[in-house]
Amino acid sequence: QVQLVESGGGLVQSGGSLRLSCAASGNIGNFYAMGWYRQAPGEQRDLVAMSFRGGTSTYTDPVKGRFAISRDYAKNTMYLQMNSLKAEDTAVYYCNAQVLPISKATWGQGTQVTVSS
């Protein structure tokens, strides 16, 4: 059973940066997909960015050009570099991993990101 632990959230001013980390048990080089989702109060959980085995990535439009997803295979850790943060980026950010295309996804516990305007 894959386990995921997020870290790196916090309070930052608008225009600032944060880097979120997602440490995984197991070899993430074998994972079909890993991604970041976020959920603001009263809202549904939405995809932010997804990284696929083979190197392709996808981003939701509001974060394109500002956020970057990456994997460190030596550390079995995925990152989300968030730059030019805006108040509307405030949410709980969740790490997600899918070992195989048919596998049920695994979720981390979430990390709070708060951007003050």
Backbone as CSV, one residue per row, in Angstrom:
resi,resn,N_x,N_y,N_z,CA_x,CA_y,CA_z,C_x,C_y,C_z
1,GLN,0.834,-1.172,0.000,0.000,0.000,0.000,0.888,1.249,0.000
2,VAL,0.726,2.087,-0.996,1.514,3.308,-1.102,1.056,4.294,-0.038
3,GLN,2.003,4.962,0.581,1.693,6.042,1.515,2.337,7.327,1.022
4,LEU,1.615,8.427,1.194,2.067,9.732,0.734,2.014,10.721,1.886
5,VAL,3.069,11.527,2.027,3.121,12.534,3.082,3.509,13.867,2.465
6,GLU,2.607,14.849,2.551,2.872,16.183,2.023,3.524,17.062,3.086
7,SER,4.257,18.044,2.619,4.829,19.065,3.490,5.100,20.308,2.652
8,GLY,5.396,21.409,3.342,5.793,22.620,2.640,4.747,23.707,2.568
9,GLY,3.550,23.426,3.049,2.528,24.456,3.039,2.818,25.535,4.063
10,GLY,2.034,26.601,4.003,2.225,27.686,4.959,1.519,28.937,4.518
11,LEU,1.881,30.039,5.179,1.321,31.349,4.885,2.338,32.163,4.099
12,VAL,1.899,32.741,2.998,2.796,33.522,2.157,2.030,34.718,1.609
13,GLN,2.729,35.791,1.340,2.082,36.982,0.770,1.854,36.799,-0.727
14,SER,0.874,37.508,-1.216,0.602,37.480,-2.649,1.871,37.838,-3.430
15,GLY,2.152,37.077,-4.478,3.357,37.272,-5.266,4.523,36.407,-4.811
16,GLY,4.390,35.780,-3.672,5.450,34.951,-3.128,5.470,33.547,-3.709
17,SER,6.356,32.718,-3.156,6.542,31.359,-3.655,6.539,30.361,-2.505
18,LEU,6.154,29.152,-2.831,6.246,28.015,-1.925,6.574,26.780,-2.747
19,ARG,7.215,25.813,-2.107,7.425,24.518,-2.744,6.833,23.438,-1.859
20,LEU,5.882,22.717,-2.408,5.284,21.597,-1.711,6.030,20.314,-2.047
21,SER,6.114,19.432,-1.064,6.752,18.134,-1.261,5.767,17.013,-0.960
22,CYS,5.926,15.917,-1.656,5.113,14.723,-1.418,6.058,13.528,-1.396
23,ALA,6.332,13.044,-0.204,7.217,11.898,-0.038,6.392,10.617,-0.118
24,ALA,6.857,9.706,-0.961,6.104,8.474,-1.196,6.871,7.254,-0.712
25,SER,6.146,6.256,-0.236,6.750,4.959,0.030,6.731,4.197,-1.282
26,GLY,7.811,3.558,-1.624,7.864,2.866,-2.893,8.616,3.650,-3.949
27,ASN,8.873,3.022,-5.058,9.652,3.595,-6.150,8.731,4.389,-7.074
28,ILE,8.814,5.708,-6.974,7.894,6.537,-7.759,8.199,6.472,-9.249
29,GLY,9.370,5.982,-9.601,9.669,5.817,-11.008,8.757,4.813,-11.688
30,ASN,8.123,3.961,-10.887,7.204,2.963,-11.424,5.750,3.425,-11.390
31,PHE,5.510,4.573,-10.786,4.122,5.045,-10.666,3.617,5.560,-12.007
32,TYR,2.436,5.160,-12.377,1.837,5.608,-13.633,1.625,7.134,-13.616
33,ALA,1.129,7.656,-12.510,0.838,9.088,-12.434,0.929,9.568,-10.998
34,MET,1.387,10.793,-10.838,1.376,11.479,-9.555,0.902,12.899,-9.810
35,GLY,0.129,13.411,-8.866,-0.392,14.742,-9.106,-0.708,15.496,-7.836
36,TRP,-1.066,16.744,-8.038,-1.490,17.635,-6.962,-2.922,18.098,-7.245
37,TYR,-3.714,18.075,-6.194,-5.070,18.602,-6.225,-5.187,19.649,-5.120
38,ARG,-6.203,20.476,-5.196,-6.449,21.430,-4.126,-7.938,21.575,-3.887
39,GLN,-8.229,21.945,-2.639,-9.625,22.116,-2.245,-9.744,23.349,-1.356
40,ALA,-10.455,24.342,-1.851,-10.733,25.543,-1.080,-11.995,25.313,-0.247
41,PRO,-12.183,26.088,0.823,-13.369,25.914,1.668,-14.664,26.024,0.862
42,GLY,-15.528,25.027,1.021,-16.800,25.051,0.326,-16.748,24.661,-1.130
43,GLU,-15.567,24.288,-1.608,-15.393,23.956,-3.012,-15.054,22.467,-3.171
44,GLN,-15.152,21.974,-4.389,-14.752,20.604,-4.656,-13.240,20.528,-4.808
45,ARG,-12.718,19.312,-4.725,-11.289,19.100,-4.914,-10.999,19.067,-6.408
46,ASP,-10.077,19.918,-6.840,-9.776,20.060,-8.260,-8.318,19.727,-8.555
47,LEU,-8.093,19.230,-9.750,-6.743,18.948,-10.208,-5.957,20.240,-10.403
48,VAL,-4.727,20.252,-9.923,-3.814,21.369,-10.154,-2.800,20.998,-11.224
49,ALA,-2.118,19.875,-11.031,-1.087,19.429,-11.963,-0.927,17.923,-11.851
50,MET,-0.541,17.304,-12.952,-0.359,15.862,-12.975,0.896,15.536,-13.758
51,SER,1.677,14.598,-13.233,2.902,14.130,-13.888,2.732,12.659,-14.220
52,PHE,3.020,12.298,-15.480,2.846,10.926,-15.929,4.204,10.257,-16.158
53,ARG,4.239,8.952,-15.938,5.438,8.187,-16.247,5.744,8.387,-17.723
54,GLY,6.969,8.683,-18.014,7.343,8.999,-19.387,7.663,10.463,-19.552
55,GLY,7.263,11.275,-18.568,7.719,12.653,-18.554,6.703,13.724,-18.885
56,THR,5.515,13.352,-19.328,4.544,14.393,-19.667,3.859,14.918,-18.409
57,SER,3.441,16.166,-18.493,2.754,16.809,-17.382,1.584,17.619,-17.923
58,THR,0.616,17.857,-17.042,-0.504,18.687,-17.414,-0.847,19.601,-16.254
59,TYR,-1.360,20.787,-16.573,-1.693,21.786,-15.558,-3.083,22.345,-15.824
60,THR,-3.760,22.715,-14.754,-4.999,23.433,-14.924,-4.668,24.862,-15.363
61,ASP,-5.547,25.456,-16.154,-5.240,26.754,-16.760,-4.844,27.845,-15.757
62,PRO,-5.511,27.975,-14.610,-5.157,29.082,-13.693,-3.727,29.047,-13.157
63,VAL,-3.047,27.910,-13.239,-1.690,27.837,-12.682,-0.624,27.718,-13.760
64,LYS,-1.019,27.639,-15.001,-0.032,27.504,-16.071,0.903,28.703,-16.076
65,GLY,2.181,28.414,-16.174,3.190,29.470,-16.184,3.629,29.903,-14.801
66,ARG,2.906,29.460,-13.776,3.263,29.842,-12.400,3.707,28.640,-11.560
67,PHE,3.100,27.490,-11.790,3.407,26.290,-11.016,4.188,25.299,-11.881
68,ALA,5.023,24.490,-11.224,5.772,23.452,-11.928,5.808,22.185,-11.082
69,ILE,5.443,21.074,-11.689,5.464,19.777,-11.014,6.719,19.028,-11.428
70,SER,7.321,18.323,-10.475,8.535,17.581,-10.779,8.647,16.379,-9.849
71,ARG,9.504,15.446,-10.210,9.766,14.261,-9.397,11.260,14.108,-9.186
72,ASP,11.655,13.792,-7.965,13.029,13.413,-7.646,13.009,11.915,-7.384
73,TYR,13.479,11.146,-8.372,13.373,9.688,-8.264,14.306,9.134,-7.194
74,ALA,15.416,9.784,-6.955,16.352,9.314,-5.933,15.752,9.445,-4.542
75,LYS,14.905,10.446,-4.365,14.300,10.691,-3.053,12.870,10.184,-2.968
76,ASN,12.370,9.627,-4.069,10.967,9.185,-4.103,10.028,10.287,-3.643
77,THR,10.253,11.464,-4.153,9.498,12.649,-3.748,9.056,13.437,-4.972
78,MET,7.821,13.902,-4.910,7.278,14.783,-5.942,7.168,16.191,-5.362
79,TYR,7.344,17.180,-6.223,7.299,18.569,-5.782,6.280,19.362,-6.599
80,LEU,5.827,20.438,-5.997,5.056,21.442,-6.712,5.647,22.794,-6.366
81,GLN,6.367,23.367,-7.315,6.914,24.711,-7.142,5.836,25.709,-7.531
82,MET,5.487,26.572,-6.604,4.412,27.536,-6.833,4.979,28.938,-6.743
83,ASN,4.930,29.660,-7.849,5.439,31.030,-7.918,4.293,32.000,-8.201
84,SER,4.546,33.271,-7.947,3.552,34.315,-8.205,2.194,33.949,-7.611
85,LEU,2.220,33.546,-6.368,1.002,33.076,-5.722,-0.025,34.196,-5.590
86,LYS,-1.292,33.777,-5.699,-2.414,34.698,-5.605,-3.337,34.247,-4.466
87,ALA,-4.159,35.155,-4.010,-5.093,34.824,-2.929,-5.974,33.642,-3.312
88,GLU,-6.334,33.563,-4.591,-7.210,32.469,-5.039,-6.515,31.109,-5.080
89,ASP,-5.211,31.071,-4.814,-4.504,29.797,-4.698,-4.655,29.205,-3.297
90,THR,-5.244,29.958,-2.383,-5.436,29.478,-1.025,-6.322,28.236,-1.012
91,ALA,-5.813,27.165,-0.410,-6.540,25.888,-0.384,-5.720,24.870,0.395
92,VAL,-6.332,23.726,0.647,-5.580,22.574,1.116,-5.117,21.823,-0.131
93,TYR,-3.838,21.550,-0.196,-3.254,20.875,-1.344,-3.002,19.404,-0.992
94,TYR,-3.455,18.528,-1.891,-3.343,17.088,-1.684,-2.474,16.454,-2.760
95,CYS,-1.651,15.548,-2.331,-0.834,14.735,-3.214,-1.625,13.474,-3.577
96,ASN,-1.451,13.001,-4.792,-2.199,11.864,-5.306,-1.259,10.997,-6.120
97,ALA,-1.379,9.684,-5.997,-0.537,8.774,-6.775,-1.355,7.585,-7.271
98,GLN,-1.026,7.148,-8.466,-1.681,6.009,-9.079,-0.594,5.111,-9.641
99,VAL,-0.466,3.908,-9.078,0.631,3.031,-9.467,0.435,2.501,-10.890
100,LEU,-0.794,2.106,-11.209,-1.122,1.595,-12.536,-2.338,2.352,-13.059
101,PRO,-2.541,2.358,-14.369,-3.715,3.061,-14.901,-5.037,2.567,-14.327
102,ILE,-5.074,1.285,-13.913,-6.311,0.729,-13.375,-6.336,0.746,-11.853
103,SER,-5.274,1.266,-11.240,-5.205,1.259,-9.781,-6.079,2.346,-9.187
104,LYS,-6.549,2.079,-7.983,-7.216,3.118,-7.210,-6.166,4.111,-6.737
105,ALA,-6.493,5.387,-6.805,-5.526,6.414,-6.416,-5.356,6.452,-4.904
106,THR,-4.153,6.813,-4.487,-3.829,7.009,-3.079,-3.684,8.495,-2.812
107,TRP,-4.153,8.951,-1.654,-4.112,10.363,-1.295,-3.261,10.586,-0.058
108,GLY,-2.618,11.742,-0.014,-1.965,12.183,1.194,-2.952,12.886,2.088
109,GLN,-2.438,13.402,3.216,-3.320,13.999,4.224,-3.624,15.461,3.940
110,GLY,-2.869,16.066,3.051,-3.093,17.461,2.689,-2.205,18.416,3.454
111,THR,-1.923,19.548,2.828,-1.147,20.603,3.466,-1.782,21.950,3.102
112,GLN,-1.928,22.804,4.091,-2.631,24.076,3.907,-1.706,25.116,3.285
113,VAL,-2.187,25.771,2.260,-1.509,26.914,1.658,-2.432,28.115,1.779
114,THR,-1.929,29.176,2.394,-2.711,30.394,2.562,-1.928,31.558,1.978
115,VAL,-2.545,32.255,1.044,-1.907,33.404,0.391,-2.648,34.654,0.820
116,SER,-1.939,35.552,1.463,-2.558,36.794,1.930,-2.423,37.871,0.868
117,SER,-3.472,38.625,0.684,-3.461,39.673,-0.350,-3.033,41.012,0.213
